[in-house]
Amino acid sequence: MKEIEAITKRLEALEILIKETRDRLPAHSTKPPVMMELLDYEDEYESLMKQAQALKSKG
């Protein structure tokens, strides 16, 4: 269960990071480094969600 707790905490942190990064994106002329950062956070979030679901289904 400690693993699921760690995943949950990281997911919460990623939600904040994703929101803050999206807020930094300009309406026009998106800067590639900021966009790459956002995509990395979203990829990690998706991966952790899958891990959490797998752990929950195992019991």
N, C-alpha and C positions, 0 to 999 in steps of 0.2 A: 504494500500500500504506500510505502514511502516514495516509490517511483512515480505513482500516479499523483501524489501530492506535489512532487517536484515539477512534474509536467504541468500541472494546473497552475502553479505559481509562475512558471515561465510563460505560459499562455496569457496570463493576466498582464505580465510585463510586456509581452509582445503586442497585446492589444493597445496598450498605452503608446508604445513606440510607433506602431503603425499609424495611430491617430495623429501623433505629433509630426511624423514624417509627411503624412498627407497634408497637414496644415501648412507645412513649409513649401509645398509644391506651388509654384506660381500658376495663375490661371492660364497663362500662355508661355510658350518657350520653356517647357520643362527641362530642368537641368539633368543631364544623364547621371551624375553621381547620386543625386537625391532619388531619382527613379530607381537606380540599381539597389540602393539601400532599402527602399520600400519593397521591391520585389524579393530581396533576400529575407526580410522580415516575414513577408507573406508566405514564402516557401517554407520557412522554418515553422510558422504557425500551422500550416496545412499538414506538415509532416508530424508535428506533435499531436495534432488532433487525431490523426490516424493511429498513432501509438496509444493514445489514451483510450480510444474506442476498442482497440485490440485487447488492451489490458482489462478493460471493463467486461468485455465479452468472455474472457477467460475466467472471470470470477472474482 
